[in-house]
Amino acid sequence: MSKITLRDGTEMYYKDWGKGQPIVFHHGWPLSADDWDAQMFFFLEQGYRVIAHDRRGHGRSSQVAHGHDMDTYAEDVSELAKALDLRDAIHVGHSTGGGEAIHYAHKFGKGRVARVVLISAVPPIMVKSATNPGGVDITVFDEIRSNTAKHRPQFYQDITIPFYGYNRPGAKISQGIQDNWWRQGMMGAIKAHVDCVKAFSETDFTEDLKGVDVPVLVMHGTDDQIVPYENSAPKSAKLAKNGTLISYDGFPHGMPTTEAETINKDLLNWIRS
């Protein structure tokens, strides 16, 4: 397996296929690089170099007990980008990975990042507060932490239902997709997954969005039950200096998997525009 050793000794697993302009994929909580199968295969065939990593504590990367915060995640990506000499790269993040991608682009990506794509992503900030009244109440994230810590195997099965919109009338439920989500989640470390909830829900990405000069594409489904649409996508697109918003009526949080054909086509068209 391809791995690099990070500054603190953590081993980060990654996939690196093909040649051409690099597209770097950042996965969501609590998954792995495997969640990008539909995109990795598609863009490889379109002539791009595709890279995806397992965030520390997730998938096949080291199950360390420390560093589960956005600053560390972004620095980890920076080390990977330098190790692979990634330039003119397009960084695509889903959910938590969207936060990681824009944080990396702002803090470390100058001269290396060409574009950023946020899909069903957590920016600008998820948690409800006096300055973010439309956010999600902290008790929801406390419950996610509790269920992850105490009932992880069952919770990781149950959460796939709203994640993919399988609780909606007429939904075509795929047991294979649910099993694959569970497989990826259970590969990671419980400590990393509990800590990551704070990282994805409480990190404020407002300055990251304002600070990047490259084009930013925001793709989000209006029926996202994990990262509600109104408090995320429109705000992120507006905050970015060069932001574009594509909204998908009725699409769920996991739309890169359930609606891969549509997402891949629109993403390719935007990259080529």
C-alpha positions as a Python dict, from the first residue, in 0.01 Angstrom:
ca = {
    (1, 'M'): (0, 0, 0),
    (2, 'S'): (116, 356, -73),
    (3, 'K'): (183, 554, 243),
    (4, 'I'): (380, 856, 354),
    (5, 'T'): (510, 916, 704),
    (6, 'L'): (399, 1253, 837),
    (7, 'R'): (597, 1488, 1060),
    (8, 'D'): (469, 1325, 1383),
    (9, 'G'): (524, 967, 1266),
    (10, 'T'): (165, 910, 1153),
    (11, 'E'): (140, 699, 839),
    (12, 'M'): (-107, 830, 580),
    (13, 'Y'): (-245, 593, 318),
    (14, 'Y'): (-321, 726, -29),
    (15, 'K'): (-413, 619, -382),
    (16, 'D'): (-243, 786, -678),
    (17, 'W'): (-355, 679, -1025),
    (18, 'G'): (-284, 808, -1373),
    (19, 'K'): (-120, 1114, -1523),
    (20, 'G'): (-235, 1463, -1612),
    (21, 'Q'): (-379, 1745, -1402),
    (22, 'P'): (-423, 1615, -1046),
    (23, 'I'): (-760, 1593, -877),
    (24, 'V'): (-734, 1535, -502),
    (25, 'F'): (-1038, 1388, -325),
    (26, 'H'): (-1105, 1451, 46),
    (27, 'H'): (-1349, 1206, 207),
    (28, 'G'): (-1621, 1266, 464),
    (29, 'W'): (-1661, 1146, 823),
    (30, 'P'): (-1600, 863, 917),
    (31, 'L'): (-1510, 712, 580),
    (32, 'S'): (-1200, 663, 365),
    (33, 'A'): (-1058, 717, 18),
    (34, 'D'): (-1279, 429, -101),
    (35, 'D'): (-1584, 654, -80),
    (36, 'W'): (-1458, 822, -399),
    (37, 'D'): (-1461, 507, -616),
    (38, 'A'): (-1720, 645, -860),
    (39, 'Q'): (-1525, 968, -907),
    (40, 'M'): (-1174, 819, -908),
    (41, 'F'): (-1262, 574, -1185),
    (42, 'F'): (-1453, 830, -1392),
    (43, 'F'): (-1190, 1104, -1384),
    (44, 'L'): (-904, 859, -1441),
    (45, 'E'): (-1075, 760, -1765),
    (46, 'Q'): (-1109, 1129, -1855),
    (47, 'G'): (-731, 1169, -1847),
    (48, 'Y'): (-675, 1312, -1500),
    (49, 'R'): (-436, 1205, -1227),
    (50, 'V'): (-656, 1111, -931),
    (51, 'I'): (-544, 1104, -569),
    (52, 'A'): (-736, 1018, -254),
    (53, 'H'): (-607, 971, 99),
    (54, 'D'): (-735, 821, 423),
    (55, 'R'): (-743, 1096, 686),
    (56, 'R'): (-539, 1019, 999),
    (57, 'G'): (-730, 777, 1220),
    (58, 'H'): (-949, 673, 926),
    (59, 'G'): (-931, 379, 687),
    (60, 'R'): (-580, 242, 643),
    (61, 'S'): (-393, 536, 796),
    (62, 'S'): (-242, 517, 1144),
    (63, 'Q'): (-495, 501, 1427),
    (64, 'V'): (-328, 773, 1629),
    (65, 'A'): (-494, 931, 1933),
    (66, 'H'): (-395, 1287, 1848),
    (67, 'G'): (-429, 1547, 1573),
    (68, 'H'): (-798, 1511, 1494),
    (69, 'D'): (-862, 1877, 1414),
    (70, 'M'): (-882, 2081, 1095),
    (71, 'D'): (-545, 2250, 1132),
    (72, 'T'): (-373, 1913, 1155),
    (73, 'Y'): (-580, 1764, 874),
    (74, 'A'): (-484, 2054, 645),
    (75, 'E'): (-117, 2024, 733),
    (76, 'D'): (-132, 1650, 663),
    (77, 'V'): (-270, 1724, 315),
    (78, 'S'): (6, 1979, 264),
    (79, 'E'): (268, 1715, 335),
    (80, 'L'): (101, 1478, 90),
    (81, 'A'): (87, 1749, -178),
    (82, 'K'): (457, 1821, -133),
    (83, 'A'): (554, 1452, -129),
    (84, 'L'): (365, 1392, -456),
    (85, 'D'): (467, 1733, -599),
    (86, 'L'): (105, 1824, -672),
    (87, 'R'): (66, 2149, -864),
    (88, 'D'): (-229, 2303, -1050),
    (89, 'A'): (-441, 2061, -845),
    (90, 'I'): (-818, 2053, -815),
    (91, 'H'): (-922, 1969, -459),
    (92, 'V'): (-1264, 1807, -419),
    (93, 'G'): (-1409, 1757, -71),
    (94, 'H'): (-1728, 1586, 41),
    (95, 'S'): (-1885, 1677, 375),
    (96, 'T'): (-1600, 1695, 632),
    (97, 'G'): (-1361, 1668, 338),
    (98, 'G'): (-1498, 1994, 203),
    (99, 'G'): (-1387, 2170, 518),
    (100, 'E'): (-1048, 2003, 495),
    (101, 'A'): (-1008, 2100, 128),
    (102, 'I'): (-1089, 2470, 171),
    (103, 'H'): (-883, 2495, 492),
    (104, 'Y'): (-585, 2340, 313),
    (105, 'A'): (-628, 2563, 8),
    (106, 'H'): (-630, 2877, 224),
    (107, 'K'): (-350, 2783, 463),
    (108, 'F'): (-113, 2588, 241),
    (109, 'G'): (-238, 2579, -117),
    (110, 'K'): (-103, 2899, -268),
    (111, 'G'): (80, 2810, -588),
    (112, 'R'): (-43, 2450, -578),
    (113, 'V'): (-424, 2470, -591),
    (114, 'A'): (-610, 2559, -912),
    (115, 'R'): (-970, 2504, -798),
    (116, 'V'): (-1171, 2382, -499),
    (117, 'V'): (-1497, 2187, -505),
    (118, 'L'): (-1725, 2153, -202),
    (119, 'I'): (-1981, 1873, -229),
    (120, 'S'): (-2246, 1842, 46),
    (121, 'A'): (-1983, 2016, 254),
    (122, 'V'): (-1979, 2147, 611),
    (123, 'P'): (-1857, 2507, 551),
    (124, 'P'): (-1905, 2782, 650),
    (125, 'I'): (-1988, 2638, 998),
    (126, 'M'): (-2240, 2381, 1109),
    (127, 'V'): (-2305, 2437, 1478),
    (128, 'K'): (-2574, 2678, 1593),
    (129, 'S'): (-2465, 2986, 1784),
    (130, 'A'): (-2561, 3350, 1841),
    (131, 'T'): (-2376, 3440, 1521),
    (132, 'N'): (-2503, 3134, 1332),
    (133, 'P'): (-2869, 3102, 1435),
    (134, 'G'): (-2952, 2879, 1138),
    (135, 'G'): (-2702, 2615, 1242),
    (136, 'V'): (-2754, 2271, 1393),
    (137, 'D'): (-2790, 2255, 1772),
    (138, 'I'): (-2486, 2125, 1960),
    (139, 'T'): (-2701, 1850, 2116),
    (140, 'V'): (-2719, 1680, 1774),
    (141, 'F'): (-2341, 1656, 1760),
    (142, 'D'): (-2327, 1543, 2121),
    (143, 'E'): (-2561, 1260, 2026),
    (144, 'I'): (-2341, 1164, 1729),
    (145, 'R'): (-2040, 1154, 1961),
    (146, 'S'): (-2227, 944, 2217),
    (147, 'N'): (-2357, 696, 1960),
    (148, 'T'): (-2014, 666, 1800),
    (149, 'A'): (-1848, 606, 2136),
    (150, 'K'): (-2106, 362, 2275),
    (151, 'H'): (-2293, 201, 1986),
    (152, 'R'): (-2069, 243, 1684),
    (153, 'P'): (-2147, -79, 1491),
    (154, 'Q'): (-2524, -27, 1501),
    (155, 'F'): (-2508, 350, 1470),
    (156, 'Y'): (-2297, 320, 1156),
    (157, 'Q'): (-2568, 104, 1003),
    (158, 'D'): (-2852, 331, 1108),
    (159, 'I'): (-2695, 655, 985),
    (160, 'T'): (-2677, 529, 627),
    (161, 'I'): (-3056, 570, 601),
    (162, 'P'): (-3066, 954, 622),
    (163, 'F'): (-2717, 981, 469),
    (164, 'Y'): (-2842, 843, 138),
    (165, 'G'): (-3202, 959, 169),
    (166, 'Y'): (-3326, 602, 200),
    (167, 'N'): (-3602, 722, 433),
    (168, 'R'): (-3769, 917, 152),
    (169, 'P'): (-4071, 788, -44),
    (170, 'G'): (-3967, 599, -355),
    (171, 'A'): (-3602, 572, -256),
    (172, 'K'): (-3415, 285, -420),
    (173, 'I'): (-3228, 130, -129),
    (174, 'S'): (-2894, -38, -199),
    (175, 'Q'): (-2774, -278, 69),
    (176, 'G'): (-2433, -281, -98),
    (177, 'I'): (-2393, 95, -59),
    (178, 'Q'): (-2497, 73, 306),
    (179, 'D'): (-2258, -215, 371),
    (180, 'N'): (-1973, -29, 202),
    (181, 'W'): (-2033, 277, 423),
    (182, 'W'): (-2031, 56, 732),
    (183, 'R'): (-1715, -125, 616),
    (184, 'Q'): (-1527, 201, 570),
    (185, 'G'): (-1645, 344, 901),
    (186, 'M'): (-1550, 39, 1103),
    (187, 'M'): (-1200, 37, 953),
    (188, 'G'): (-1120, 361, 1133),
    (189, 'A'): (-1042, 437, 1497),
    (190, 'I'): (-1320, 517, 1741),
    (191, 'K'): (-1107, 791, 1903),
    (192, 'A'): (-1049, 963, 1568),
    (193, 'H'): (-1417, 944, 1478),
    (194, 'V'): (-1538, 1089, 1808),
    (195, 'D'): (-1286, 1376, 1793),
    (196, 'C'): (-1361, 1448, 1428),
    (197, 'V'): (-1720, 1541, 1513),
    (198, 'K'): (-1593, 1858, 1681),
    (199, 'A'): (-1367, 1931, 1385),
    (200, 'F'): (-1642, 1912, 1125),
    (201, 'S'): (-1917, 2077, 1329),
    (202, 'E'): (-1744, 2357, 1518),
    (203, 'T'): (-1467, 2476, 1285),
    (204, 'D'): (-1548, 2811, 1126),
    (205, 'F'): (-1437, 2813, 760),
    (206, 'T'): (-1555, 3168, 687),
    (207, 'E'): (-1206, 3314, 653),
    (208, 'D'): (-1093, 3019, 444),
    (209, 'L'): (-1374, 3080, 196),
    (210, 'K'): (-1303, 3453, 185),
    (211, 'G'): (-929, 3403, 160),
    (212, 'V'): (-894, 3173, -141),
    (213, 'D'): (-849, 3340, -478),
    (214, 'V'): (-914, 3033, -692),
    (215, 'P'): (-1256, 2935, -830),
    (216, 'V'): (-1477, 2748, -583),
    (217, 'L'): (-1765, 2524, -691),
    (218, 'V'): (-2032, 2439, -433),
    (219, 'M'): (-2254, 2137, -511),
    (220, 'H'): (-2531, 2051, -265),
    (221, 'G'): (-2860, 1864, -253),
    (222, 'T'): (-3165, 2043, -117),
    (223, 'D'): (-3272, 1730, 75),
    (224, 'D'): (-2942, 1686, 259),
    (225, 'Q'): (-3036, 1549, 602),
    (226, 'I'): (-2679, 1554, 736),
    (227, 'V'): (-2554, 1900, 635),
    (228, 'P'): (-2867, 2112, 586),
    (229, 'Y'): (-2863, 2303, 259),
    (230, 'E'): (-2970, 2654, 362),
    (231, 'N'): (-2702, 2705, 627),
    (232, 'S'): (-2419, 2575, 410),
    (233, 'A'): (-2414, 2584, 31),
    (234, 'P'): (-2560, 2928, -50),
    (235, 'K'): (-2350, 3090, 221),
    (236, 'S'): (-2028, 2921, 109),
    (237, 'A'): (-2079, 3018, -253),
    (238, 'K'): (-2145, 3379, -152),
    (239, 'L'): (-1842, 3401, 78),
    (240, 'A'): (-1600, 3275, -186),
    (241, 'K'): (-1447, 3546, -407),
    (242, 'N'): (-1512, 3338, -718),
    (243, 'G'): (-1789, 3102, -608),
    (244, 'T'): (-2037, 2902, -815),
    (245, 'L'): (-2337, 2720, -668),
    (246, 'I'): (-2509, 2418, -823),
    (247, 'S'): (-2813, 2302, -626),
    (248, 'Y'): (-2979, 1963, -676),
    (249, 'D'): (-3346, 1939, -596),
    (250, 'G'): (-3413, 1644, -364),
    (251, 'F'): (-3059, 1499, -373),
    (252, 'P'): (-2928, 1350, -44),
    (253, 'H'): (-2604, 1403, 144),
    (254, 'G'): (-2442, 1100, -18),
    (255, 'M'): (-2517, 1218, -371),
    (256, 'P'): (-2163, 1155, -504),
    (257, 'T'): (-2251, 786, -469),
    (258, 'T'): (-2626, 771, -535),
    (259, 'E'): (-2619, 1036, -809),
    (260, 'A'): (-2265, 980, -937),
    (261, 'E'): (-2352, 1014, -1305),
    (262, 'T'): (-2499, 1361, -1257),
    (263, 'I'): (-2233, 1482, -1014),
    (264, 'N'): (-1944, 1356, -1229),
    (265, 'K'): (-2082, 1517, -1545),
    (266, 'D'): (-2141, 1854, -1383),
    (267, 'L'): (-1803, 1849, -1210),
    (268, 'L'): (-1623, 1764, -1534),
    (269, 'N'): (-1803, 2042, -1722),
    (270, 'W'): (-1707, 2297, -1456),
    (271, 'I'): (-1344, 2185, -1452),
    (272, 'R'): (-1328, 2221, -1829),
    (273, 'S'): (-1508, 2557, -1833),
}
